[in-house]
Amino acid sequence: MRLSVQHIEKFEFEPAALSTIQVCRLTPRDHTGHYVCEWSVEVDADCDLSNREDAFGNIVTSFSVNKPLERLTIRSLGEIETEQHHGVVRGTREGVPLGVFLRVTDDDDHVAQTKQLLEMADTHDRSPIDRLHALMTALHAITGDDDTREASSNGGEGAPGANGTITPQQSQSQSSDPVPKSAQRFADALRAKQSGNPALPAMLLADAARLIGIPARLISGHRLLSEQARNTDTRDVWAEMFVEKLGWIGFDPRRNNCPSDESVRIAAGLNLPGISALRVNHHTQQGEATRHTEIALSRA
């Protein structure tokens, strides 16, 4: 599948910013089944763009503008050729040892929620791949909305099973089963917290995997969904886990499936700051910057 991506970030400053520094993770990299045909990052300001590679193999673009600035536009655009690999990710640039991906967040509230998820999913006495599927399905039952439930039931592929075969996705009826009464309070709290952080399901899934000894990382990118959604999408976040004999496998608890040829993979890291599209530092007098994001993802 050939995918075309255009990601535009617009800033307006009132009053004008005195200067700005931007660190961007907007550029994908090649790996098996994910080939960058063409890509560019453009800025409508007089500045020099600098590219480097961070510890996780991401391309980081940075620049600074040291003069008054009323508005700024950053464009990231290109095309990707993808192949179906059922969520298995191979051929990425690995700069850190696996043990790094076992670090759990130091947020006590988040750790408590993660432990509740493990209890609710009941992953004891299962293979690692089955435990991950159970965790993903439990999270989806709580956090998946109608659109993502439809996408998971119609368009997703399963991840490989423990023996390397493809495991079918959970059915829509399975993923939408009512949450047990004993877990209702947890589910309500999680939904409320998710409303301000759509990446929360992926974060919880990654930390749940780490707590049971499976290395996990967060991934930012874009996902093409249904036919009706092929012209618009948003920056997306999912998780990848390392399973012995299989390698890294992507899991998306919002959609209850494994990202594959419909996905553009941008950045990998331990946490959200490490995969964010932009890390911004504006020097302003009193006002604030207004940010507007536009993302278009379609078949090329």
Sine and cosine of phi, psi and omega as CSV:
sin_phi,cos_phi,sin_psi,cos_psi,sin_omega,cos_omega
0.00,0.00,0.70,-0.71,0.06,-1.00
-0.96,-0.27,0.84,-0.54,-0.07,-1.00
-0.91,-0.42,0.65,-0.76,0.06,-1.00
-0.94,-0.35,0.74,-0.68,-0.06,-1.00
-0.81,-0.59,0.70,-0.72,0.20,-0.98
-0.72,-0.69,0.87,-0.50,-0.04,-1.00
-0.85,-0.52,0.89,-0.47,-0.05,-1.00
-0.86,-0.50,0.77,-0.64,0.10,-1.00
-0.89,-0.46,0.84,-0.55,-0.01,-1.00
-0.89,-0.46,0.73,-0.69,0.05,-1.00
-0.86,-0.51,0.66,-0.76,0.15,-0.99
-0.81,-0.59,0.70,-0.72,-0.09,-1.00
-0.89,-0.46,0.80,-0.61,0.03,-1.00
-0.67,-0.74,0.96,-0.27,-0.01,1.00
-0.96,0.28,-0.01,-1.00,-0.05,-1.00
-0.85,0.52,0.65,-0.76,0.08,-1.00
-0.95,0.33,0.59,-0.81,0.04,-1.00
-0.97,0.25,-0.52,0.85,0.03,-1.00
-0.23,-0.97,0.22,-0.98,0.06,-1.00
-0.51,-0.86,0.55,-0.84,0.12,-0.99
-0.81,-0.59,0.76,-0.65,-0.04,-1.00
-0.80,-0.60,0.72,-0.70,0.13,-0.99
-0.87,-0.49,0.88,-0.47,-0.18,-0.98
-0.88,-0.48,0.67,-0.74,0.21,-0.98
-0.89,-0.46,1.00,0.01,-0.14,-0.99
-0.80,-0.60,-0.11,0.99,-0.15,-0.99
-0.94,-0.35,0.84,-0.54,0.05,-1.00
-0.97,0.24,0.23,-0.97,0.05,-1.00
-0.82,-0.57,0.36,-0.93,0.08,-1.00
-0.94,0.33,0.61,-0.79,0.31,-0.95
-0.43,-0.90,0.03,-1.00,-0.09,-1.00
-0.85,0.53,0.85,-0.53,-0.01,-1.00
0.99,0.17,0.20,0.98,-0.06,-1.00
-0.53,-0.85,1.00,-0.07,-0.16,-0.99
-0.89,-0.46,0.82,-0.57,-0.01,-1.00
-0.98,0.17,0.92,-0.39,-0.01,-1.00
-0.98,0.18,-0.72,0.69,0.06,-1.00
-0.37,-0.93,0.54,-0.84,-0.02,-1.00
-0.35,-0.94,0.58,-0.82,0.06,-1.00
-0.51,-0.86,0.48,-0.88,0.15,-0.99
-0.85,-0.52,0.81,-0.58,-0.09,-1.00
-0.80,-0.59,0.56,-0.83,0.02,-1.00
-0.75,-0.66,0.73,-0.69,-0.03,-1.00
-1.00,0.00,0.71,0.70,0.05,-1.00
-0.66,-0.75,0.37,-0.93,0.00,-1.00
-0.98,0.18,0.99,-0.12,-0.04,-1.00
-0.34,-0.94,0.24,-0.97,0.06,-1.00
-0.97,-0.23,0.73,-0.68,0.06,-1.00
-1.00,-0.05,0.70,-0.71,0.01,-1.00
-0.85,-0.52,0.76,-0.65,0.01,-1.00
-0.93,-0.36,0.64,-0.77,0.09,-1.00
-0.54,-0.84,0.15,-0.99,0.05,-1.00
-0.93,-0.36,0.77,-0.64,0.03,-1.00
-1.00,0.06,-0.06,-1.00,-0.10,-0.99
-0.91,0.42,-0.38,0.93,-0.05,-1.00
-0.99,-0.14,0.16,0.99,0.05,-1.00
1.00,0.08,0.14,0.99,0.02,-1.00
-0.98,0.17,0.54,-0.84,0.15,-0.99
-0.99,0.10,0.85,-0.53,-0.02,-1.00
-0.93,-0.38,0.85,-0.52,0.04,-1.00
-0.97,-0.26,0.78,-0.62,0.00,-1.00
-0.75,-0.66,0.45,-0.89,0.06,-1.00
-0.34,-0.94,0.29,-0.96,0.08,-1.00
-0.66,-0.75,0.53,-0.85,0.06,-1.00
-0.83,-0.55,0.91,-0.42,-0.11,-0.99
-0.95,-0.30,0.79,0.61,0.07,-1.00
-0.39,-0.92,0.30,-0.95,-0.02,-1.00
-0.81,0.58,0.65,-0.76,-0.14,-0.99
-0.61,-0.79,0.85,-0.52,0.02,-1.00
-1.00,-0.05,-0.50,0.86,0.01,-1.00
-0.46,-0.89,0.37,-0.93,-0.03,-1.00
-0.49,-0.87,0.69,-0.73,0.05,-1.00
-0.80,-0.59,0.76,-0.65,0.06,-1.00
-0.89,-0.45,0.79,-0.62,0.01,-1.00
-0.87,-0.50,0.75,-0.66,0.13,-0.99
-0.84,-0.54,0.85,-0.53,-0.08,-1.00
-0.50,-0.86,0.46,-0.89,0.02,-1.00
0.16,-0.99,-0.17,-0.99,0.00,-1.00
-0.74,-0.68,0.57,-0.82,-0.03,-1.00
-0.79,-0.61,0.68,-0.73,0.15,-0.99
-0.98,-0.21,0.84,-0.54,-0.06,-1.00
-0.86,-0.50,0.39,-0.92,0.06,-1.00
-0.77,-0.64,0.39,-0.92,-0.02,-1.00
-0.98,0.20,0.89,-0.46,0.07,-1.00
-0.79,-0.62,0.28,0.96,0.12,-0.99
0.81,0.59,0.62,0.79,0.07,-1.00
1.00,0.04,-0.23,0.97,-0.01,-1.00
-0.98,0.22,0.76,-0.65,-0.07,-1.00
-0.91,-0.42,0.90,-0.44,0.01,-1.00
-0.76,-0.65,0.42,-0.91,0.07,-1.00
0.99,0.10,0.25,0.97,0.05,-1.00
-0.99,0.16,0.31,-0.95,0.03,-1.00
-0.99,0.12,0.91,-0.42,-0.06,-1.00
-0.95,-0.30,0.94,-0.34,-0.08,-1.00
-0.97,-0.24,-0.17,0.99,-0.05,-1.00
-0.77,-0.64,0.45,-0.89,0.00,-1.00
-0.94,0.35,0.37,-0.93,-0.05,-1.00
-0.86,0.52,-0.55,0.84,-0.04,-1.00
-0.84,0.54,-0.46,0.89,0.02,-1.00
-0.88,0.48,-0.55,0.84,-0.08,-1.00
-0.99,0.12,0.18,0.98,0.11,-0.99
-0.98,-0.19,0.03,1.00,-0.01,-1.00
-0.96,0.28,0.83,-0.55,0.03,-1.00
-1.00,-0.04,0.52,-0.86,0.02,-1.00
-0.83,0.56,0.45,-0.89,0.01,-1.00
-1.00,-0.09,0.22,0.98,0.06,-1.00
-0.99,0.12,0.93,-0.36,-0.08,-1.00
-0.86,0.51,-0.65,0.76,-0.01,-1.00
-0.90,0.43,-0.65,0.76,0.01,-1.00
-0.91,0.40,-0.67,0.74,0.03,-1.00
-0.88,0.47,-0.66,0.75,0.01,-1.00
-0.89,0.46,-0.67,0.75,0.04,-1.00
-0.90,0.43,-0.62,0.78,-0.01,-1.00
-0.90,0.43,-0.66,0.75,0.03,-1.00
-0.91,0.41,-0.59,0.81,0.07,-1.00
-0.90,0.43,-0.62,0.78,0.04,-1.00
-0.88,0.47,-0.68,0.73,0.00,-1.00
-0.88,0.47,-0.65,0.76,0.03,-1.00
-0.91,0.41,-0.65,0.76,-0.05,-1.00
-0.94,0.35,-0.61,0.79,-0.04,-1.00
-0.97,0.25,-0.37,0.93,0.04,-1.00
0.79,0.61,0.92,0.38,-0.08,-1.00
-0.99,-0.11,0.22,0.98,-0.02,-1.00
-0.92,0.40,0.53,-0.85,0.12,-0.99
0.86,0.51,0.61,0.79,0.07,-1.00
-0.80,-0.60,0.30,-0.95,0.08,-1.00
-0.94,0.34,0.37,-0.93,0.00,-1.00
-0.82,0.58,-0.68,0.73,-0.04,-1.00
-0.92,0.39,-0.61,0.80,0.03,-1.00
-0.94,0.35,-0.58,0.82,0.04,-1.00
-0.90,0.44,-0.64,0.77,-0.01,-1.00
-0.93,0.37,-0.66,0.75,0.07,-1.00
-0.88,0.48,-0.66,0.75,-0.01,-1.00
-0.90,0.43,-0.67,0.75,0.04,-1.00
-0.90,0.44,-0.70,0.71,0.00,-1.00
-0.88,0.48,-0.70,0.71,-0.03,-1.00
-0.91,0.40,-0.63,0.77,0.03,-1.00
-0.90,0.44,-0.67,0.74,0.03,-1.00
-0.91,0.41,-0.66,0.75,-0.01,-1.00
-0.90,0.45,-0.58,0.81,0.02,-1.00
-0.87,0.48,-0.47,0.88,-0.02,-1.00
-1.00,-0.04,-0.71,0.70,-0.22,-0.97
-0.97,-0.23,-0.25,0.97,-0.04,-1.00
-0.95,0.31,0.72,-0.69,0.09,-1.00
-1.00,-0.09,-0.03,-1.00,-0.08,-1.00
-0.87,0.50,-0.67,0.74,-0.04,-1.00
-0.90,0.44,-0.69,0.73,-0.03,-1.00
-0.96,0.29,-0.51,0.86,0.08,-1.00
-0.89,0.45,-0.67,0.74,0.01,-1.00
-0.90,0.44,-0.66,0.75,0.00,-1.00
-0.90,0.43,-0.64,0.77,-0.04,-1.00
-0.94,0.34,-0.52,0.85,-0.04,-1.00
-0.99,0.14,-0.40,0.92,-0.08,-1.00
-0.96,-0.28,-0.50,0.86,-0.20,-0.98
-0.83,-0.55,0.11,0.99,-0.14,-0.99
-0.98,-0.20,0.42,-0.91,0.11,-0.99
-0.92,-0.38,0.47,-0.88,0.05,-1.00
-0.98,0.19,0.21,-0.98,0.11,-0.99
-1.00,0.02,0.30,-0.95,0.04,-1.00
-0.88,0.47,0.57,-0.82,0.10,-0.99
-0.98,0.18,-0.01,-1.00,-0.06,-1.00
-0.88,0.48,-0.44,0.90,0.00,-1.00
-0.99,-0.11,0.16,0.99,0.05,-1.00
1.00,-0.05,-0.11,0.99,0.04,-1.00
-0.99,0.12,0.26,-0.97,-0.03,-1.00
-0.99,0.11,0.77,-0.63,0.04,-1.00
-1.00,-0.08,0.85,-0.53,-0.01,-1.00
-0.86,0.51,0.47,-0.88,0.05,-1.00
-0.92,0.40,0.43,-0.90,0.15,-0.99
-0.88,0.47,0.60,-0.80,0.01,-1.00
-0.95,0.32,0.27,-0.96,0.00,-1.00
-0.87,0.49,-0.61,0.79,-0.01,-1.00
-0.91,0.41,-0.57,0.82,0.03,-1.00
-0.92,0.38,-0.72,0.69,-0.09,-1.00
-0.95,0.31,-0.29,0.96,-0.03,-1.00
-0.95,-0.31,0.26,0.96,0.06,-1.00
-0.85,0.52,0.56,-0.83,0.01,-1.00
-0.87,0.48,0.57,-0.82,0.06,-1.00
-0.96,0.29,0.72,-0.69,0.01,-1.00
-0.81,0.58,0.53,-0.85,-0.04,-1.00
-0.85,0.52,-0.57,0.82,-0.02,-1.00
-0.90,0.43,-0.37,0.93,-0.02,-1.00
-0.96,-0.28,0.11,0.99,-0.11,-0.99
-0.90,0.44,-0.66,0.75,-0.01,-1.00
-0.89,0.46,-0.68,0.74,0.05,-1.00
-0.87,0.49,-0.70,0.71,-0.02,-1.00
-0.89,0.46,-0.69,0.72,0.00,-1.00
-0.89,0.45,-0.67,0.75,0.00,-1.00
-0.91,0.41,-0.62,0.79,-0.02,-1.00
-0.93,0.37,-0.67,0.75,0.03,-1.00
-0.89,0.45,-0.65,0.76,0.00,-1.00
-0.90,0.44,-0.66,0.75,0.00,-1.00
-0.95,0.32,-0.55,0.84,-0.02,-1.00
-0.92,0.39,-0.48,0.88,-0.06,-1.00
-0.85,0.52,-0.48,0.88,0.04,-1.00
-0.99,-0.17,0.01,1.00,-0.04,-1.00
-0.46,-0.89,1.00,0.07,-0.04,-1.00
-0.90,0.44,-0.26,0.97,0.03,-1.00
-0.99,0.10,-0.05,1.00,-0.08,-1.00
-0.84,0.55,-0.68,0.73,0.00,-1.00
-0.84,0.54,-0.68,0.73,0.02,-1.00
-0.91,0.41,-0.62,0.78,0.02,-1.00
-0.90,0.44,-0.70,0.71,0.01,-1.00
-0.91,0.42,-0.65,0.76,0.00,-1.00
-0.89,0.45,-0.68,0.74,0.01,-1.00
-0.89,0.46,-0.71,0.70,-0.02,-1.00
-0.94,0.33,-0.54,0.84,0.07,-1.00
-0.89,0.45,-0.67,0.74,0.05,-1.00
-0.88,0.47,-0.67,0.75,-0.01,-1.00
-0.89,0.45,-0.62,0.78,-0.02,-1.00
-0.92,0.40,-0.42,0.91,0.04,-1.00
-0.98,-0.21,0.29,0.96,0.15,-0.99
1.00,0.07,0.31,0.95,0.02,-1.00
-0.95,-0.31,0.87,-0.49,0.03,-1.00
-0.85,0.53,0.66,-0.75,-0.05,-1.00
-0.58,-0.81,0.50,-0.87,0.06,-1.00
-0.60,-0.80,0.37,-0.93,0.06,-1.00
-1.00,-0.06,0.54,-0.84,-0.01,-1.00
-0.80,-0.61,0.71,-0.70,0.15,-0.99
-0.95,-0.32,0.53,-0.85,0.00,-1.00
0.05,-1.00,-0.44,-0.90,0.02,-1.00
-0.72,-0.69,0.55,-0.83,0.03,-1.00
-0.77,-0.63,0.76,-0.65,0.10,-1.00
-0.99,0.13,0.80,-0.61,-0.09,-1.00
-0.97,-0.23,-0.83,-0.56,-0.08,-1.00
-0.98,0.19,0.15,-0.99,0.06,-1.00
-0.82,0.57,-0.63,0.78,-0.06,-1.00
-0.94,0.35,-0.31,0.95,-0.08,-1.00
-0.94,-0.34,0.38,0.93,-0.17,-0.98
-0.98,0.19,-0.15,0.99,-0.01,-1.00
-0.97,-0.26,-0.18,0.98,0.02,-1.00
-0.66,-0.75,0.52,-0.85,0.05,-1.00
-0.34,-0.94,0.10,-0.99,0.05,-1.00
-0.82,-0.57,0.33,-0.94,0.12,-0.99
-0.82,0.57,0.75,-0.66,-0.14,-0.99
-0.87,-0.50,0.38,-0.93,0.04,-1.00
-0.72,-0.69,0.75,-0.66,0.13,-0.99
-0.68,-0.74,-0.11,-0.99,-0.05,-1.00
-0.85,-0.53,0.48,-0.88,0.15,-0.99
-0.83,-0.56,0.68,-0.73,0.02,-1.00
-0.86,-0.51,0.53,-0.85,0.01,-1.00
-0.99,-0.15,0.89,-0.46,-0.01,-1.00
-0.91,-0.42,0.78,-0.62,0.00,-1.00
-0.79,0.61,0.66,-0.75,0.03,-1.00
0.96,0.27,-0.19,0.98,0.02,-1.00
-0.90,-0.43,-0.54,0.84,-0.04,-1.00
1.00,-0.04,-0.41,-0.91,-0.02,-1.00
-0.97,0.23,0.71,-0.71,0.01,-1.00
-0.73,-0.68,0.73,-0.69,0.01,-1.00
-1.00,0.10,0.63,-0.78,0.06,-1.00
-0.71,-0.71,0.78,-0.62,0.00,-1.00
-0.89,-0.45,0.99,-0.16,-0.05,-1.00
-0.94,0.35,-0.37,0.93,0.05,-1.00
-0.92,0.38,-0.52,0.86,-0.06,-1.00
-0.91,-0.42,-0.06,1.00,0.04,-1.00
0.84,0.54,0.67,0.74,0.09,-1.00
-0.48,-0.88,-0.04,-1.00,-0.06,-1.00
-0.94,-0.34,0.88,-0.48,0.00,-1.00
-0.85,0.53,0.64,-0.77,0.01,-1.00
-0.53,-0.85,-0.88,-0.47,-0.13,-0.99
-0.96,0.29,-0.13,0.99,0.07,-1.00
-1.00,-0.07,0.18,0.98,-0.13,-0.99
-0.89,-0.46,0.61,-0.79,0.17,-0.99
-0.93,-0.37,0.91,-0.42,-0.09,-1.00
-1.00,-0.08,0.86,-0.50,-0.10,-0.99
-0.98,-0.20,-0.84,0.54,-0.13,-0.99
-0.61,-0.80,0.47,-0.88,0.03,-1.00
-0.81,-0.58,0.55,-0.83,0.02,-1.00
-0.13,-0.99,0.02,-1.00,-0.02,-1.00
-0.98,0.19,-0.52,0.86,-0.13,-0.99
-0.54,-0.84,0.03,-1.00,-0.06,-1.00
-0.89,0.45,-0.69,0.72,0.04,-1.00
-0.84,0.54,-0.53,0.85,-0.04,-1.00
-0.97,0.26,-0.21,0.98,0.00,-1.00
-0.83,-0.55,0.08,1.00,-0.08,-1.00
-0.88,0.47,0.57,-0.82,0.01,-1.00
-0.88,0.48,-0.68,0.74,-0.03,-1.00
-0.68,-0.73,0.65,-0.76,0.23,-0.97
-0.86,-0.51,0.89,-0.45,-0.27,-0.96
-0.90,-0.44,0.63,-0.78,0.13,-0.99
-0.70,-0.72,0.98,-0.21,0.03,-1.00
-0.98,-0.18,0.70,-0.71,0.10,-1.00
-0.99,-0.14,0.97,-0.25,-0.03,-1.00
-0.85,-0.53,0.26,-0.97,0.01,-1.00
-0.99,0.10,-0.89,0.46,0.00,-1.00
-0.72,-0.70,-0.51,0.86,-0.09,-1.00
-0.97,0.23,0.00,-1.00,0.02,-1.00
-0.81,-0.58,0.34,-0.94,0.03,-1.00
-1.00,0.07,0.66,-0.76,0.14,-0.99
-0.98,-0.17,0.82,-0.58,-0.07,-1.00
-0.92,-0.40,0.71,-0.71,0.03,-1.00
-0.75,-0.66,0.78,-0.63,-0.05,-1.00
-0.92,-0.38,0.71,-0.70,0.10,-1.00
-0.79,-0.62,0.80,-0.60,0.02,-1.00
-0.74,-0.67,0.78,-0.62,0.07,-1.00
-0.84,-0.55,0.81,-0.59,0.01,-1.00
-0.78,-0.63,0.80,-0.60,-0.05,-1.00
-0.45,-0.90,0.24,-0.97,0.15,-0.99
-0.93,0.36,0.72,-0.70,0.00,-1.00
-0.98,0.21,0.00,0.00,0.00,0.00
